[in-house]
């Protein structure tokens, strides 16, 4: 018998006869181990050449033993009990055309069990409406049977179905999401997109920033080299891992030397971005009702028509954009015309408050009907080249009291500002945010000058 085996055998034999070694016997046993170890070392060194430096790791088989509570006079450090690793989940990502029925068959679970799960409540009944990319996770019992299934209802909740002793139970499990407040800044050298990327912002956050100031700044035509931005925003973490960027809480944008600031404020039914003086950043109308590539033709009462070759007033702006680009209602209103004709192609007219009418021409398709109520930002059609058009674009007109106005320069009606007690609450909320933005701006300018 080798030496480690002898130790294990002796320790085990001693445990069978006397469960707890006395301190004296432990001391004697320990001394024996030390002496044996020294003898082994002497024997091993005798077979080693002088000057050689070899090391070897020997795995000793340590016998299992129960943890006992030491007597009060014994000095010892507490030994934490080992925590078993959590059993992993079997994960299945839904593919195109795949059903939950097919997933259960693939995993070896009975269809009868699936039908019982679907009948539990409204949440489980909704599992028949799964989509590609959804993820189901399973844990199995000792015999391979389904023990637990979970499915993310959204980014903050799991639907968990437990199968214990043939009894099914469904519960909603909340997933903790923590918001971390962070800040960043950027200077535009060529474009807002590149400056945002350099500042560590995602595409979605860059679009959020542009949307906040989109009523005051034309991010296609007004941006200049040297413009800068500062923003305070949320980073969301779920169960210790980064989930996504959250809301922009406050931001400054300096465009051609003019400073614009916005702070998010939420109180009762009010939830929007406001300027430091309580003015809503949102106007009653969008300056441009789509994300366009460039302006192919400006407002021009003396323009020569590119197709008819005659002087015909161009009473709107042509926004060049790829076919299929969504076009939005510039403001709240009612659709007075949604039709097709040879000149305008597919087109939509919307009547707004204040004797204002907006017109949208040359759609590929229309998504609203005559008489329909629409809200600002609602998709009403997609960019096309129907009618008298030389290429895919949106022709957009802004009419006030029957007179065509330049959509780029016409003063836009504003939304009612915060008043009285609500304004005081906003100012108290905004003060620390504006102080933080001011500090960031000063630090940024100082760093650039030095």
Secondary structure, DSSP 8 states (H G I E B T S, - for coil): --HHHHHHHHHHHHHHH-SS--HHHHHHHHHHHHHHHHHHHHHHHHTS-TT--------------------TT----------------EEEE--TT--HHHHHHHHT--HHHHHHHHTS-HHHHGGGG--TT-EEEEEE-TTS-EEEEEEEEETTEEEEEEEETTEEEEEEEE--EEEEEEEEEEE-SS-HHHHHHHTT--HHHHHHHHHHHTTT--TTTT--TT-EEEEEEEEEEETTEEEEEEEEEEEEEEETTEEEEEEEEEETTEEEEE-TTS-BS-BSS-SSSS--SEEEE--BTT-B-TTT-SB--B-SEEEE--TT-EEE-SSSEEEEEEEEETTTEEEEEEEETTTEEEEEEEEEEE---TT-EE-TT-EEEEEB--SS-SSSEEEEEEEETTEEE-TTTS---B-----HHHHHHHHHHHHHHHHHHHHHHHHHHHHHH-
